[in-house]
Amino acid sequence: MRDEVKTLHLVMHGRVQGVWYRDSMWREAEKLGVNGWCRNCSDGTVEAMVQGEAAAVEALLAWAHRGPELAQVSRVDVAEGSGSFEDFAIRSDA
């Protein structure tokens, strides 16, 4: 039986730009079968909307707290998300 679909809105704080965070998140999402998007924000954060089976979304959330090797994630704000996504995309900066 499939898990229910879960959608979360994430905002990653810390050293998350200029460290391949978005590309690494895209690769991790693809590996886990999670859809959605991520983008850099003008305040230095990375914002993402992630959607998929609950276990996969939780796995990506755990990854988001670490990020890629060069990242220094200080905090991840998590809220309920919305929308419907067919793949994972890196969006233009906000």
N, CA, C and O of each residue as an XYZ file, in Angstrom:
376
protein
N       0.837     -1.192      0.000
C       0.000      0.000      0.000
C       0.878      1.251      0.000
O       1.861      1.325      0.737
N       0.529      2.200     -0.803
C       1.308      3.444     -0.908
C       0.996      4.366      0.257
O      -0.128      4.426      0.755
N       2.037      5.086      0.675
C       1.828      6.135      1.681
C       0.976      7.235      1.070
O       0.881      7.360     -0.151
N       0.362      8.024      1.927
C      -0.373      9.174      1.429
C       0.612     10.225      0.922
O       1.761     10.274      1.362
N       0.154     11.062     -0.002
C       1.005     12.111     -0.553
C       1.128     13.239      0.466
O       0.139     13.688      1.047
N       2.356     13.681      0.664
C       2.648     14.757      1.614
C       3.316     15.891      0.847
O       4.170     15.651     -0.007
N       2.926     17.127      1.151
C       3.512     18.305      0.512
C       3.990     19.252      1.597
O       3.222     19.633      2.481
N       5.269     19.634      1.530
C       5.852     20.550      2.503
C       6.514     21.733      1.811
O       7.080     21.598      0.726
N       6.435     22.890      2.452
C       7.153     24.088      2.026
C       8.337     24.234      2.975
O       8.160     24.273      4.192
N       9.538     24.315      2.421
C      10.766     24.388      3.219
C      11.522     25.674      2.912
O      11.539     26.143      1.774
N      12.148     26.236      3.944
C      13.072     27.350      3.757
C      14.335     27.007      4.551
O      14.304     26.888      5.776
N      15.445     26.852      3.827
C      16.715     26.513      4.436
C      17.537     27.769      4.680
O      17.710     28.597      3.785
N      18.041     27.901      5.901
C      18.850     29.053      6.318
C      20.278     28.600      6.567
O      20.538     27.418      6.793
N      21.197     29.548      6.523
C      22.611     29.265      6.769
C      23.412     29.478      5.502
O      23.050     30.298      4.659
N      24.493     28.745      5.371
C      25.315     28.817      4.160
C      24.745     27.807      3.174
O      25.190     26.661      3.102
N      23.748     28.261      2.414
C      23.037     27.356      1.507
C      23.053     27.826      0.054
O      22.539     27.130     -0.822
N      23.625     28.980     -0.211
C      23.786     29.439     -1.592
C      25.271     29.403     -1.944
O      26.131     29.658     -1.101
N      25.550     29.082     -3.200
C      26.930     29.004     -3.664
C      27.626     27.730     -3.229
O      28.853     27.645     -3.280
N      26.852     26.730     -2.799
C      27.434     25.464     -2.322
C      26.787     24.262     -3.022
O      26.876     23.136     -2.530
N      26.139     24.497     -4.163
C      25.474     23.452     -4.943
C      24.279     22.857     -4.205
O      23.943     21.690     -4.409
N      23.637     23.650     -3.347
C      22.495     23.145     -2.583
C      21.337     22.747     -3.501
O      20.804     21.643     -3.388
N      20.950     23.647     -4.411
C      19.788     23.357     -5.265
C      20.034     22.141     -6.149
O      19.168     21.272     -6.247
N      21.180     22.063     -6.786
C      21.499     20.922     -7.645
C      21.529     19.634     -6.833
O      21.027     18.603     -7.282
N      22.113     19.689     -5.644
C      22.167     18.503     -4.792
C      20.777     18.096     -4.331
O      20.480     16.904     -4.251
N      19.914     19.071     -4.024
C      18.542     18.751     -3.613
C      17.787     18.123     -4.776
O      17.028     17.174     -4.581
N      17.987     18.640     -5.976
C      17.346     18.061     -7.153
C      17.755     16.600     -7.311
O      16.906     15.741     -7.547
N      19.048     16.314     -7.184
C      19.532     14.930     -7.314
C      18.946     14.034     -6.230
O      18.545     12.904     -6.510
N      18.891     14.527     -4.999
C      18.342     13.749     -3.888
C      16.848     13.501     -4.096
O      16.359     12.399     -3.849
N      16.128     14.523     -4.547
C      14.697     14.376     -4.815
C      14.454     13.335     -5.910
O      13.557     12.500     -5.792
N      15.248     13.389     -6.966
C      15.121     12.419     -8.049
C      15.348     11.004     -7.519
O      14.606     10.083     -7.859
N      16.358     10.838     -6.699
C      16.683      9.530     -6.128
C      15.534      8.999     -5.266
O      15.247      7.802     -5.280
N      14.879      9.891     -4.517
C      13.806      9.497     -3.603
C      12.421      9.454     -4.257
O      11.466      8.964     -3.654
N      12.314      9.962     -5.477
C      11.012     10.006     -6.146
C      10.117     11.120     -5.632
O       8.893     10.992     -5.624
N      10.740     12.222     -5.199
C       9.998     13.379     -4.684
C       9.904     14.432     -5.785
O      10.885     14.691     -6.482
N       8.736     15.034     -5.942
C       8.505     16.093     -6.918
C       8.471     17.445     -6.220
O       8.428     17.518     -4.992
N       8.492     18.516     -7.011
C       8.404     19.867     -6.471
C       9.400     20.793     -7.130
O       9.666     20.679     -8.327
N       9.951     21.706     -6.356
C      10.904     22.681     -6.898
C      11.743     23.281     -5.768
O      11.412     23.150     -4.590
N      12.841     23.944     -6.158
C      13.637     24.726     -5.211
C      14.207     25.934     -5.940
O      14.334     25.931     -7.164
N      14.548     26.969     -5.173
C      15.115     28.187     -5.757
C      15.857     28.976     -4.684
O      15.580     28.851     -3.491
N      16.803     29.789     -5.137
C      17.486     30.727     -4.249
C      16.582     31.926     -4.004
O      15.835     32.337     -4.891
N      16.648     32.487     -2.801
C      15.900     33.695     -2.469
C      16.874     34.842     -2.213
O      18.026     34.618     -1.843
N      16.407     36.058     -2.411
C      17.273     37.234     -2.292
C      17.810     37.435     -0.883
O      18.800     38.146     -0.706
N      17.186     36.828      0.130
C      17.668     36.973      1.512
C      18.739     35.948      1.877
O      19.154     35.876      3.034
N      19.193     35.150      0.899
C      20.260     34.180      1.140
C      19.773     32.791      1.506
O      20.583     31.889      1.723
N      18.462     32.605      1.580
C      17.915     31.285      1.882
C      17.666     30.513      0.593
O      17.750     31.067     -0.503
N      17.361     29.236      0.739
C      16.873     28.415     -0.366
C      15.470     27.964      0.019
O      15.252     27.450      1.116
N      14.522     28.161     -0.893
C      13.126     27.801     -0.675
C      12.798     26.583     -1.527
O      13.283     26.454     -2.651
N      11.969     25.686     -0.987
C      11.578     24.496     -1.747
C      10.157     24.095     -1.414
O       9.670     24.329     -0.308
N       9.498     23.485     -2.393
C       8.214     22.827     -2.201
C       8.478     21.374     -2.579
O       8.938     21.094     -3.686
N       8.191     20.456     -1.674
C       8.481     19.048     -1.922
C       7.210     18.229     -1.733
O       6.425     18.473     -0.817
N       7.023     17.242     -2.628
C       5.788     16.458     -2.615
C       6.078     15.022     -3.014
O       6.808     14.755     -3.969
N       5.490     14.111     -2.265
C       5.651     12.701     -2.587
C       5.105     11.845     -1.473
O       4.399     12.329     -0.588
N       5.439     10.553     -1.522
C       5.035      9.661     -0.450
C       5.654     10.169      0.843
O       6.785     10.656      0.847
N       4.914     10.054      1.936
C       5.338     10.631      3.212
C       6.754     10.218      3.610
O       7.537     11.063      4.045
N       7.093      8.952      3.472
C       8.420      8.478      3.874
C       9.521      9.135      3.036
O      10.581      9.481      3.556
N       9.264      9.301      1.744
C      10.246      9.925      0.859
C      10.406     11.405      1.180
O      11.523     11.923      1.180
N       9.302     12.088      1.452
C       9.357     13.511      1.811
C      10.110     13.683      3.128
O      10.913     14.606      3.263
N       9.862     12.811      4.092
C      10.583     12.886      5.371
C      12.078     12.639      5.168
O      12.902     13.273      5.827
N      12.435     11.729      4.267
C      13.844     11.468      3.969
C      14.494     12.698      3.343
O      15.631     13.035      3.675
N      13.779     13.370      2.438
C      14.327     14.581      1.827
C      14.429     15.702      2.858
O      15.380     16.483      2.823
N      13.472     15.793      3.766
C      13.541     16.784      4.838
C      14.763     16.537      5.717
O      15.455     17.485      6.090
N      15.034     15.297      6.049
C      16.229     14.972      6.839
C      17.486     15.392      6.083
O      18.418     15.935      6.677
N      17.512     15.140      4.766
C      18.655     15.559      3.951
C      18.781     17.084      3.963
O      19.889     17.614      4.047
N      17.643     17.794      3.879
C      17.653     19.263      3.824
C      18.325     19.873      5.049
O      18.927     20.943      4.953
N      18.231     19.215      6.184
C      18.888     19.711      7.399
C      20.409     19.603      7.309
O      21.119     20.323      8.010
N      20.918     18.714      6.455
C      22.364     18.554      6.253
C      22.830     19.298      5.009
O      23.789     20.070      5.042
N      22.118     19.040      3.902
C      22.499     19.616      2.621
C      23.751     18.973      2.068
O      24.222     17.967      2.597
N      24.296     19.549      1.000
C      25.527     19.015      0.402
C      26.725     19.300      1.309
O      26.622     20.027      2.298
N      27.842     18.718      0.951
C      29.044     18.774      1.792
C      29.469     20.181      2.209
O      29.859     20.383      3.358
N      29.403     21.149      1.309
C      29.883     22.499      1.611
C      28.863     23.373      2.338
O      29.203     24.459      2.809
N      27.619     22.910      2.433
C      26.569     23.699      3.089
C      26.739     23.677      4.607
O      27.291     22.738      5.180
N      26.251     24.731      5.229
C      26.169     24.806      6.692
C      24.745     25.261      7.010
O      24.474     26.454      7.138
N      23.848     24.291      7.133
C      22.436     24.583      7.362
C      22.231     24.890      8.840
O      22.504     24.055      9.703
N      21.746     26.097      9.121
C      21.515     26.485     10.511
C      20.080     26.215     10.956
O      19.818     26.009     12.141
N      19.156     26.216      9.999
C      17.744     26.031     10.350
C      16.948     25.702      9.087
O      17.273     26.169      7.995
N      15.906     24.895      9.253
C      14.965     24.624      8.171
C      13.570     24.935      8.699
O      13.095     24.291      9.634
N      12.921     25.919      8.099
C      11.526     26.233      8.437
C      10.644     25.297      7.621
O      10.822     25.169      6.410
N       9.700     24.651      8.278
C       8.831     23.670      7.627
C       7.377     24.080      7.823
O       6.955     24.378      8.940
N       6.615     24.094      6.735
C       5.183     24.382      6.787
C       4.466     23.460      5.809
O       5.090     22.887      4.916
N       3.167     23.321      5.979
C       2.378     22.564      5.010
C       2.481     23.265      3.664
O       2.463     24.493      3.592
N       2.590     22.485      2.604
C       2.674     23.046      1.267
C       1.430     22.734      0.464
O       0.523     22.051      0.941
N       1.393     23.238     -0.755
C       0.252     22.971     -1.632
C       0.732     22.940     -3.070
O       1.841     23.379     -3.378
N      -0.098     22.426     -3.933
C       0.212     22.346     -5.346
C       0.278     20.903     -5.795
O       0.133     19.979     -4.995
N       0.498     20.723     -7.077
C       0.636     19.400     -7.668
C       1.819     19.459     -8.626
O       1.890     20.350     -9.473
N       2.749     18.514     -8.496
C       3.998     18.566     -9.246
C       4.261     17.219     -9.906
O       4.012     16.166     -9.318
N       4.768     17.266    -11.140
C       5.039     16.045    -11.894
C       6.511     15.680    -11.918
O       6.867     14.567    -12.306
N       7.374     16.606    -11.508
C       8.810     16.356    -11.468
C       9.430     17.297    -10.447
O       8.710     17.988     -9.726
N      10.747     17.331    -10.377
C      11.424     18.267     -9.478
C      12.228     19.221    -10.346
O      12.973     18.793    -11.228
N      12.075     20.519    -10.094
C      12.715     21.534    -10.928
C      13.484     22.533    -10.085
O      13.134     22.800     -8.936
N      14.530     23.076    -10.669
C      15.233     24.208    -10.066
C      14.655     25.454    -10.728
O      14.792     25.648    -11.936
N      14.014     26.289     -9.930
C      13.363     27.491    -10.455
C      14.304     28.686    -10.426
O      15.330     28.677     -9.747
N      13.930     29.711    -11.178
C      14.682     30.965    -11.177
C      14.670     31.567     -9.786
O      13.743     31.342     -9.008
N      15.694     32.328     -9.483
C      15.815     32.965     -8.163
C      14.620     33.865     -7.882
O      14.049     34.477     -8.785
N      14.265     33.928     -6.619
C      13.147     34.788     -6.187
C      13.686     36.108     -5.679
O      12.913     36.973     -5.269
